[in-house]
Amino acid sequence: MADSKPLFSPDGDPMAAEALLRDVFGIVMDEVIRKGTSASEKVCEWKEPEELKRLLDLELRSEGEAAERILARCREVIHYSVKTCHPHFFNQLFSGLDPHALAGRIVTESLNTSQYTYEIAPVFVLMEEEVLKKLRSLVGWSSGDGVFCPGGSISNMYAVNLARYQRYPDCKQRGLRALPPLALFASKECHYSIKKGAAFLGLGTDSVRVVKTDERGKMIPEDLERQISLAEAEGIVPFLVSATSGTTVLGAFDPLEAIADVCQRHGLWLHVDAAWGGSVLLSQTHRHLLDGIQRADSVAWNPHKLLTAGLQCSALLLRDTSNLLRRCHGSQASYLFQQDKFYDVALDTGDKVVQCGRRVDCLKLWLMWKAQGGQGLERRVDQAFALAWYLVEELKKREGFELIMENLSMCVSGSCPPACGGSRKARITVKGWLRWPRYSRSAW
């Protein structure tokens, strides 16, 4: 430090570092933004694992490489990667490219800060608070708490942990020996993270009672009631129900009002895994699919899915106002969360979570929302539903495809799918399931 050399890069050459980054940004613009979103390009230049290892030369050596070779490697990485922003990418529940969200991701990656204290992330601590407040208001809560998590699976695990702690706070200190046998309930169409979470938290996968679903994949409240009574008869204590708004396979939305009634009768925590379907709350046309969500105790919502905010952007929302997150997870590390700081230490959010370092995930959503507005995001959701209907109708006409299920319930005014012919009001919940012949990887 004494020689006052610039520390912009490890080799002390800021001009070379700046030139490298400008070139990398140029490559990203050409290969990811332009080519990666062009229908005339491939989604992926597919190679088998052994061949790809040889092409990429992945070995790490003792000697460094020249800038030109590093730039070439950046191009190779992009060339052989899957372009999830490509218009023909239909694999997982995230895709597309929002330029404002990407701008937010670039800014947060460049700043490289952690979300745990106000002193290290003043802008983002306040921003996260505002974004979570907005998401809670869409759920129907005027107050509450929340945090951005590294994925919907972790949000679901947090909900299970919070529900357990609220009921048996001694478990934080005494562990599993403070607990009776517990049971949580989820439909057979629920996300696999529910069982993973039960295993991770020491409850065991046997603690997850699987509730039956109807022909559309929705949880049957009567079977939920039966399963709860059965668990109680076995001397097991029910403590949580995890409903799903937008199941991974069938796109089903569980009947939240009826499930909330069951939870209220039995005094159970209601968690709603709305990782995929939560963004439907932005749509005045389709938000009825989540009627009753305001009665939940916690909600998992992933704007990186339907809203295309970019990985990762996953919120856990709580109706609780008793500082449950901090009480459940806090350890009061004095070197980080000093209580005599010169600002309100309640702004230090790091003790709400299990992590220490936590990346900034709010800016991409905040910037996108600022640019698009709630109305623009609503149009994005409505368009997704319209395109789903269009795809279903087109596939019905196409030889070689078989529509396995058409997830259609009763209709709502103004949202009639083509199948209705305008003859009845439409209520849409569609995610068609298809079977098609195997195709060549060269099509990628």
Secondary structure as GFF3:
##gff-version 3
##sequence-region A 1 444
A	DSSP	alpha_helix	14	27	.	.	.	ID=ss1
A	DSSP	pi_helix	28	34	.	.	.	ID=ss2
A	DSSP	three_ten_helix	35	37	.	.	.	ID=ss3
A	DSSP	alpha_helix	49	56	.	.	.	ID=ss4
A	DSSP	alpha_helix	67	79	.	.	.	ID=ss5
A	DSSP	alpha_helix	99	111	.	.	.	ID=ss6
A	DSSP	alpha_helix	122	139	.	.	.	ID=ss7
A	DSSP	beta_strand	145	149	.	.	.	ID=ss8
A	DSSP	alpha_helix	152	167	.	.	.	ID=ss9
A	DSSP	alpha_helix	171	174	.	.	.	ID=ss10
A	DSSP	three_ten_helix	175	178	.	.	.	ID=ss11
A	DSSP	beta_strand	182	187	.	.	.	ID=ss12
A	DSSP	alpha_helix	193	200	.	.	.	ID=ss13
A	DSSP	three_ten_helix	205	207	.	.	.	ID=ss14
A	DSSP	beta_strand	208	211	.	.	.	ID=ss15
A	DSSP	alpha_helix	221	233	.	.	.	ID=ss16
A	DSSP	beta_strand	237	244	.	.	.	ID=ss17
A	DSSP	alpha_helix	256	266	.	.	.	ID=ss18
A	DSSP	beta_strand	269	274	.	.	.	ID=ss19
A	DSSP	three_ten_helix	277	282	.	.	.	ID=ss20
A	DSSP	three_ten_helix	287	290	.	.	.	ID=ss21
A	DSSP	three_ten_helix	293	295	.	.	.	ID=ss22
A	DSSP	beta_strand	298	301	.	.	.	ID=ss23
A	DSSP	beta_strand	314	318	.	.	.	ID=ss24
A	DSSP	alpha_helix	324	329	.	.	.	ID=ss25
A	DSSP	three_ten_helix	345	347	.	.	.	ID=ss26
A	DSSP	three_ten_helix	350	352	.	.	.	ID=ss27
A	DSSP	alpha_helix	362	396	.	.	.	ID=ss28
A	DSSP	beta_strand	402	405	.	.	.	ID=ss29
A	DSSP	beta_strand	408	412	.	.	.	ID=ss30
A	DSSP	three_ten_helix	418	420	.	.	.	ID=ss31
A	DSSP	beta_strand	426	428	.	.	.	ID=ss32
A	DSSP	beta_strand	433	435	.	.	.	ID=ss33
A	DSSP	three_ten_helix	441	443	.	.	.	ID=ss34
###
